[in-house]
Amino acid sequence: MKRELSIVKIGGNVIENSSELNNFLRLFSALDTHKILVHGGGKKATEIGQKLGIKSKMIEGRRITDAGSLDVALMVYAGLVNKKIVGTLQAMDCNALGLSGADANLVQAYKRPVTKVDFGLVGDISGVNASALKNFLEMGMVPVFCALTHDQKGQMLNTNADTIAAELAIALSSNYKVTLYYCFEKQGVLMDKDDEQSVIPDINWTSYQQLITDRIITDGMLPKMENSFRALKSKVARVCIGNISMLESGKSLYTTLSL
């Protein structure tokens, strides 16, 4: 029987609020499984970049990563945010190990090809070193990934944290029974975006298609959902979407996805 592995992705809104981040890290450290944390940090990178005179560039709501923006991402994601999280987890008796995709060649990627938009130094994932990750987990380590990968030629790449979490879950699903958690500020996927209590508890592939048709699921939620269903189709056991409280045992208000 496969042992359980929890892969949890947290977004910028949790990271920005120190009290909420500490609450989340307490819940995460208490998970009684093998576990991996994946974090973003885009808002903090924008803030630090502005102080350094490096402006964020966005096209259609998506970040463009030039050389200056990548330097900021390296400093903020892999440095400031990652090490604060690792330090806090260590204080909670959770043996965290701060990582980017370049460390131990754990997540390989290639620069996204230019189509109608050139996203710059953004990476699309090509591989995950599952055997090295398994070794870290079996040693009792808790990997903490920032949203950076590499192309194996010395170039670091900014990479979507939701996608990193999904790819890690897929790569490790042959060794573990994996639950993938996407934590953000809402309690789950909402039927009515203005009603925090209108959480849709269960979504399968068929109902997902209908929710898109009805324009209940739109915009930024679409990539998260696509990653979720791709993970489920690749033998990830379970995907949950909600706020940090879904990590509490007995908590029922969040969205569970299934095929």
N, C-alpha and C positions, 0 to 999 in steps of 0.2 A: 504493500500500500504506500502511495506517495505521501511524503511529508508536505505540510502546508507551507506556502510562501505567500506573504502579503506584499504587494508592490503598490506604494502609495505616492500619488503625485499631488503636490500642493502648488497653488498659484500665487501670483503677486499680492493679491488682497490679503491673504493670510500672512505672508512674509512682512508686509508693511505694518501690521499691527502687532507690536511686541507681546502684548498680553494674549492675543489670540494665538500667536505662534507658539508661545510657551504652553498654552493649553493643548494645542495640537501635538506638540512634541511629547507631552506627558502621556497623551492617549496613544501615540505611535510607539513610544518606548515600552508601554504596557502590553502591546500585542504579543500574545503567547505563540508566536510562529517565527520561522525565519522571516526576515523582512528587508525591504529595500525602499529607500526614499528617493524620489525625483522631485527637484524643485526648479521653479522659474526664478524670476527676479527682474523682469523687464521694467517695472515702474521705478525700482531703485536705480537701474542702469540709466534710465532717462534722466532721473534727478542728478546723479553724479556726472553724467555726460554734459548736462547743461552747466554745471559748476565749472567744468573743464573747457567750456566753449565748444563742445561737440553736440550738434543738434541731431535729434532723432529724425529720420526720414521715413515717412509712411506712404504707401500707395494702396488704396482700397482697403485701408485698415490694417495692412500688414507691414511689418517693419523691414526696412532695407538695411542691410549690414555692410557698410563700407569699412575700410581699414581702421579708421578712427573709432567707429562704433564697436568693432570687434575687440579692439584694445580695451574699451570700457567694459564690454561683456566679460572678457577674461579677468579683469580686475574685480568686477562686482560679483559675477556668478561664481567663479571658481575661488575667489578670494573672500571678499567681505561677507557675502551671504552664506556661502558654503561653510566657511570656518566658524561663523557664529552658530550655525545649526549644529555642526559637529561638536563644538565646545559645550553647547547646552545639553546635547544628548549624552555626552560623557559625564556631565554632572548628574544625569539621571540614571547612571549605571548602565547605559546603553553603549556598547563598544563600537561607535560609529567610525567609518572610514570615508573621508571626503574624496570624491573622484570626479574626473571628467572622462569623456570617452577616450581620450588619449592615454590615460593611465592604464598600464598593463594591456594596452591595445584593446580595451574593453568594448568600445563602440566605434566602428569604422563608418565613414560616410564619403560622399562625393559632392562636389559643389553643384548646386541645383542648376540644371541647364537653363540658358536664357530663352524664354519664349517671348510673349508680348511684354513681360516685365523682367528686368534684371534685378533679382533680389540680392545680388552681391555675394558676400561670403556666408551663405546659408547652406547647410548640409542636409542631404537626404540620406538616410541610413542604408548602408549596404551589408552590414554584418555585425554580429554580437559575439564576443568571446565567452560563450556560456560556460565552458569548462573552468576558466579562471574565476568567473563569478561564483560558480558552485564551490570552488576551493575556499574563497573568502567566506561564504556562508557557512560552510562546514567547520571553519575555524572559529566560528562564533562572531564574526565581523558583521556589521550592519552597513552595507554600502549606501552612501549618500551622494547621488549624482546631481551635478549641475547641468544646465542645458547647452553643453558644448561637446562636439565630437571632433574627429580629425580625419584627414584623407590619406594617412600613412605616408605622406610625402613631406610632412612638416607643417602643413597648413591646418590651423584650427578653424572650426566652422560653427557658427551659431545654429542651433538645431531646436526645433519645437519640443518642449518638455513632455507634452502629451504623447507625441510620437515616440520619444525615447522610452517612456514608461510602457507603452504598448509593445515595442520591439523587445524590451527586456522580458516582459511577461511571455511573449511568444517563444523567445529563445529558451526560456527556462521551463516551459510547460511540459517538456518530455521528462524532466527530472523531479518536478514538484507539482502539487495541486495548487495552482496559482489563482489568487483573487486579486484583481486589479481595481484599485480605488482611485477615482478622480475626485479630489476634494476642492471645492470652490466655495463662494460665499452663499450660494443658494442651498436650500434643503434637498434639492433634487431637480429633475427636469420638471418644469412647471407647465400645467395646462393653460394657466393665465399668468403671464409674466408680472402682473401687478398684484397677484395674490400669492403670498409666500407659503400659504397652506395648501395650494392646489397641486401638490406633488403627485406626479404619475408614478405609482409604486412599481409597476412592471411594464417593460416595453420589450416586445419581440420584434423580429425583422419585419413582419407584416404590418404590425401597428406602427412601427417606425416610418415605413413608407407612407402610411396614411397621415401621420403627424406632419410629415414634410409637405404633402399635398395640401393639407389644411393650414399650412404656414404657422403651426404651433412651434415646430422646431425650425429655426432659421439662423442665419449669420454665424456667430462665433461658436454656437453649440454644434453645428454640423461637423466640423473636423473632429471634435471630441467624440461624437457618436460614430463617425466613420472608423476612427481608431478603435473604439470599443468593439464594434461588430467584426472588424478585421481580426482582433484578438480572439474573440469567441470562435470565429471560423477556423482559427489556428490552434484550437484545443486549450485555450485558457479557460479555466473552470467557471469563472464568475467575474462579472464587471459591475461595479456599483458607482453611482454618481450622487454626491450630496455634500453637505458641509462637514466640518471636522467631527461633529457629534456622531456620525455614522460609524466611527471606530469604537464607540462605546458598546459593550455587550448589552443586548436588550433594546437598543435603539431601533425603532421601526420606520421612521419617516425619512426615506431616501429612495432613490430609483435603482432597481436591479434590472439589468439587461440580459436577455436570453435570445437564442435563435428560435 
